Amino acid sequence: MAYIGGVSATARACSNIALVKYWGKRDAALNLPAAGSLSLTLAGLVTETTVELSERLVADSLVLNGVSVDPRRTTQFLDLIRARAGITTRARVTSTNDFPTASGLASSASGYAALAVAGAAACGVELAPRELSLLARRGSGSAARSIFGGLVRMHAGDRDADAYAEPIAWPLVDRLRMVIAVVGGGVPKAHGSTSAMDHTAATSPYYDAWRHDVVPRDLVSATAALVALDLAALGEIAEANALAMHASAIAARPAVIYWQPPTIALLAEVRALRARGLVAWATIDAGPHVKVLTTVDDARRVADAVREVPGVTSVITSAPGPGAALI
């Protein structure tokens, strides 16, 4: 594609939380997921990124949340876009998350989705939504899903061009809410997701069952739950899938353990909420925070309950969010 203009562009993208998780890569160079996944994009977790091209720059720079950081991954990602545009112009990238970064809230998903949209626009490269999803995936597997809003299905595919995400139209999506109980202040996690996934795949005796049995079965069951408009079934699958993912990680040698004592307490509280008749199903990503899938009717009571769990430092209640877009 030709360079068709544009010097600076700003994009906004929302993070997403997987209800059926992929946890593992089958090709690190292309960032191909080991399995498919299903997620919900969240309006309450937002990244805003500006890409400014300048012939005066001799190298890319990245300022994340007001701090200058190593731009090597950003450069590798922007090189994919620059190659399409046929340019070599360096960029000044400024990105801000309105939620804890590198903490287990999928900031890389919103980060690379926003970078894909802003970078393509700044370089003058026009990409269809599927192409943007494929591009975002090269930065972060979950970023492919944040290109789209609402419920999103990620295809593992057999090759690069097949590993993309697409939105799922669901009549009840606007009634969904995700209550996020942030544990321990949302500090950056000690064990990054990529290395943890690789370590789990290499050493956990449960990983093959997770990848080849649990995820494919849960995707089929979750799809059936969506067709049946059965939120309880979807929630049950999401909670079980998250626990199975962490079981595979905990069984790695040495173990990968993201949970903290408040994580366990939150899981117990979510079960207690269900016993009292509330819609509440837990999911946990690569971090200690617990996200609770609920409805607009029960979200406030769920938030009030998890806020009282010792060790919970903040609570975010989010509606489904839109796809990544220029602003």
Secondary structure, 3 states (H helix, E strand, C coil): CCCCCCCEEEEEEEEEEEEECCCCEEECCCCEECCCEEEEEEEEEEEEEEEEEECCCCCCEEEECCEEECCHHHHHHHHHHHHHHCCCCEEEEEEEECCCCCCCCCHHHHHHHHHHHHHHHHHCCCCCHHHHHHHHHHHCCCHHHHCCCCEEEECCCCCHHHCCEEEECCCCHHHEEEEEEEEHHHCCCCCCHHHHHHHHHHHCCCHHHHHHHHHHHHHHHHHHHHHCCCHHHHHHHHHHHHHHHHHHHHCCCCCCCCCCHHHHHHHHHHHHHHHCCCCCEEECCCCCCEEEEEECCCHHHHHHHHHCCCCEEEEEEECECCCCEEC
